[in-house]
Amino acid sequence: MNTHLQRAPQDWGRIGGLDTAEEIAQQPRLWRLLSRALQAEQLRVGAFLGDWLCQPAHRVILTGAGSSAFVGEIAVDELASAWPARIRSVATTSLLTHPELYLDDAPTLLVSFARSGNSPESLAAVHLLRQRLKAPRFLNITCNPQGQLATQAQGRADSLTVLMPPASCDRGFAMTSSFSCMLIAVLALLGRAENAEARIAQLADQGEAALQSWAEPIAALASEPFERIVYLGSGPLEALAKEAALKVLELSGGRALALANTALGFRHGPKSALNRQSLVLLLRSGKPLVQRYEQDLIDELRRDGIARCLSIGPSEAGAELGAAPVGLSDAWLAPLWLLAAQLFSLNKSAALGLTPDNPFPDGTVNRVVQGVTIHAQ
């Protein structure tokens, strides 16, 4: 295992965190594998979609549950600005309860993100569209070829499944490499940015360097007794902040309270959560205008002197945990900043004496959600 995770493999194995540690560390390598695979997938996806995204009357729904929903939330605005089709992100957990708000007679493509492909809400969302709509179409971006989402789509002309590299189907409890691979895949496959291969190569190079330089300070930060963790991000990075906060909640077994908000929105009430046991982690934008707003908040929080404040982002913006990607949008930056959030949650779990690969050994929370009853519409 790579030494940049600060522990030997046997140490991670002893505390029950080897799978999660390996799955965080492997991501730059998986992104390179994914880039090669996407070249062939681009042709398949292009043939499947035709001119679908060019039609203003067509609807595209990016969907998933939990972390998988945040994949769509990060990507949606960049994709929606690139195409005439109406593209929005709706979690399966909202689609199933309020379908009348999201579904009408418009020709609809459901893009599902799924690590296992066995979550009951993901499967029910496909069934719902088949019930309510005329000739819906389905694009599944998933990590598990044996999952029901993938197997049920086999042989259907209205469905296409794009598989992520096999190692992205995380063995650990929390989604890590599955999340970043699915996000990169949808940006590359449905986006209009040129040179996706070069973008992914840049992310992989920057990711390797970041994991090495960030691992020690993040491990030290996670060992401090913070009780409240706040992640802030603007635009597409707001959804990344949600994912980062969820990772803290999951891997700390709920012992560390984690919140997510935007840099500007934080002042409007959520700031009241801060105390002297709080840590604010700002996921900085690559846009100069946004950086000015973010810096205003950082300066304010440091003047207040209540909570510790740290920023993750472009080195030229003065981020304490920095990298120097060039020419990437905030949606494309998200996989890189995600690495810091994953490292923090992994080390926080270890510092609390938990088992990161399974922080809920009593089964009250599960890797693939259980206990969901799908009710008839």
URPE-V103340 format. One record per residue. RES is the residue in one small letter. D_FIRST is the distance of its C-alpha to the first C-alpha in whole Angstrom. Layout:
res->RES d_first->D_FIRST
res->RES d_first->D_FIRST
//
This chain:
res->m d_first->0
res->n d_first->4
res->t d_first->6
res->h d_first->9
res->l d_first->8
res->q d_first->10
res->r d_first->9
res->a d_first->7
res->p d_first->6
res->q d_first->10
res->d d_first->11
res->w d_first->10
res->g d_first->11
res->r d_first->14
res->i d_first->15
res->g d_first->15
res->g d_first->12
res->l d_first->9
res->d d_first->11
res->t d_first->12
res->a d_first->9
res->e d_first->7
res->e d_first->10
res->i d_first->11
res->a d_first->8
res->q d_first->9
res->q d_first->13
res->p d_first->14
res->r d_first->13
res->l d_first->15
res->w d_first->18
res->r d_first->18
res->l d_first->18
res->l d_first->21
res->s d_first->23
res->r d_first->24
res->a d_first->24
res->l d_first->27
res->q d_first->29
res->a d_first->30
res->e d_first->30
res->q d_first->32
res->l d_first->35
res->r d_first->35
res->v d_first->35
res->g d_first->38
res->a d_first->40
res->f d_first->39
res->l d_first->40
res->g d_first->43
res->d d_first->45
res->w d_first->44
res->l d_first->42
res->c d_first->45
res->q d_first->48
res->p d_first->49
res->a d_first->50
res->h d_first->46
res->r d_first->44
res->v d_first->40
res->i d_first->38
res->l d_first->35
res->t d_first->34
res->g d_first->31
res->a d_first->31
res->g d_first->29
res->s d_first->26
res->s d_first->27
res->a d_first->30
res->f d_first->29
res->v d_first->27
res->g d_first->31
res->e d_first->32
res->i d_first->30
res->a d_first->31
res->v d_first->35
res->d d_first->37
res->e d_first->35
res->l d_first->36
res->a d_first->39
res->s d_first->41
res->a d_first->40
res->w d_first->42
res->p d_first->45
res->a d_first->44
res->r d_first->44
res->i d_first->40
res->r d_first->39
res->s d_first->36
res->v d_first->37
res->a d_first->35
res->t d_first->36
res->t d_first->37
res->s d_first->40
res->l d_first->41
res->l d_first->41
res->t d_first->43
res->h d_first->45
res->p d_first->46
res->e d_first->49
res->l d_first->48
res->y d_first->45
res->l d_first->47
res->d d_first->50
res->d d_first->51
res->a d_first->49
res->p d_first->47
res->t d_first->44
res->l d_first->40
res->l d_first->38
res->v d_first->34
res->s d_first->32
res->f d_first->28
res->a d_first->27
res->r d_first->23
res->s d_first->25
res->g d_first->28
res->n d_first->30
res->s d_first->31
res->p d_first->34
res->e d_first->35
res->s d_first->34
res->l d_first->36
res->a d_first->39
res->a d_first->39
res->v d_first->39
res->h d_first->42
res->l d_first->43
res->l d_first->44
res->r d_first->45
res->q d_first->48
res->r d_first->49
res->l d_first->48
res->k d_first->50
res->a d_first->48
res->p d_first->44
res->r d_first->41
res->f d_first->38
res->l d_first->34
res->n d_first->31
res->i d_first->28
res->t d_first->26
res->c d_first->22
res->n d_first->24
res->p d_first->26
res->q d_first->27
res->g d_first->28
res->q d_first->32
res->l d_first->32
res->a d_first->31
res->t d_first->33
res->q d_first->36
res->a d_first->36
res->q d_first->36
res->g d_first->39
res->r d_first->41
res->a d_first->42
res->d d_first->42
res->s d_first->38
res->l d_first->35
res->t d_first->31
res->v d_first->28
res->l d_first->25
res->m d_first->22
res->p d_first->19
res->p d_first->18
res->a d_first->14
res->s d_first->16
res->c d_first->18
res->d d_first->16
res->r d_first->16
res->g d_first->16
res->f d_first->19
res->a d_first->19
res->m d_first->19
res->t d_first->16
res->s d_first->16
res->s d_first->19
res->f d_first->21
res->s d_first->20
res->c d_first->20
res->m d_first->23
res->l d_first->25
res->i d_first->24
res->a d_first->26
res->v d_first->29
res->l d_first->29
res->a d_first->29
res->l d_first->31
res->l d_first->34
res->g d_first->34
res->r d_first->36
res->a d_first->34
res->e d_first->34
res->n d_first->31
res->a d_first->29
res->e d_first->26
res->a d_first->27
res->r d_first->26
res->i d_first->23
res->a d_first->22
res->q d_first->23
res->l d_first->21
res->a d_first->17
res->d d_first->18
res->q d_first->19
res->g d_first->16
res->e d_first->13
res->a d_first->16
res->a d_first->16
res->l d_first->13
res->q d_first->13
res->s d_first->16
res->w d_first->17
res->a d_first->14
res->e d_first->16
res->p d_first->19
res->i d_first->18
res->a d_first->17
res->a d_first->20
res->l d_first->22
res->a d_first->21
res->s d_first->22
res->e d_first->25
res->p d_first->28
res->f d_first->29
res->e d_first->30
res->r d_first->31
res->i d_first->29
res->v d_first->30
res->y d_first->29
res->l d_first->31
res->g d_first->31
res->s d_first->34
res->g d_first->35
res->p d_first->32
res->l d_first->30
res->e d_first->32
res->a d_first->30
res->l d_first->27
res->a d_first->28
res->k d_first->29
res->e d_first->25
res->a d_first->24
res->a d_first->26
res->l d_first->26
res->k d_first->22
res->v d_first->23
res->l d_first->26
res->e d_first->24
res->l d_first->21
res->s d_first->23
res->g d_first->25
res->g d_first->28
res->r d_first->28
res->a d_first->28
res->l d_first->30
res->a d_first->29
res->l d_first->32
res->a d_first->32
res->n d_first->34
res->t d_first->36
res->a d_first->36
res->l d_first->40
res->g d_first->40
res->f d_first->39
res->r d_first->42
res->h d_first->44
res->g d_first->43
res->p d_first->40
res->k d_first->40
res->s d_first->41
res->a d_first->38
res->l d_first->37
res->n d_first->38
res->r d_first->36
res->q d_first->33
res->s d_first->32
res->l d_first->30
res->v d_first->30
res->l d_first->28
res->l d_first->29
res->l d_first->28
res->r d_first->30
res->s d_first->31
res->g d_first->32
res->k d_first->35
res->p d_first->38
res->l d_first->40
res->v d_first->37
res->q d_first->36
res->r d_first->39
res->y d_first->40
res->e d_first->36
res->q d_first->37
res->d d_first->40
res->l d_first->38
res->i d_first->36
res->d d_first->39
res->e d_first->41
res->l d_first->38
res->r d_first->38
res->r d_first->41
res->d d_first->42
res->g d_first->39
res->i d_first->38
res->a d_first->35
res->r d_first->32
res->c d_first->31
res->l d_first->28
res->s d_first->28
res->i d_first->25
res->g d_first->26
res->p d_first->28
res->s d_first->28
res->e d_first->31
res->a d_first->32
res->g d_first->31
res->a d_first->28
res->e d_first->26
res->l d_first->23
res->g d_first->24
res->a d_first->23
res->a d_first->26
res->p d_first->26
res->v d_first->29
res->g d_first->31
res->l d_first->29
res->s d_first->31
res->d d_first->30
res->a d_first->29
res->w d_first->27
res->l d_first->25
res->a d_first->24
res->p d_first->21
res->l d_first->20
res->w d_first->22
res->l d_first->20
res->l d_first->17
res->a d_first->18
res->a d_first->20
res->q d_first->17
res->l d_first->15
res->f d_first->18
res->s d_first->19
res->l d_first->15
res->n d_first->16
res->k d_first->20
res->s d_first->19
res->a d_first->17
res->a d_first->20
res->l d_first->23
res->g d_first->21
res->l d_first->21
res->t d_first->18
res->p d_first->17
res->d d_first->16
res->n d_first->20
res->p d_first->22
res->f d_first->25
res->p d_first->25
res->d d_first->29
res->g d_first->29
res->t d_first->31
res->v d_first->28
res->n d_first->26
res->r d_first->24
res->v d_first->26
res->v d_first->30
res->q d_first->32
res->g d_first->36
res->v d_first->37
res->t d_first->41
res->i d_first->41
res->h d_first->45
res->a d_first->48
res->q d_first->49
//
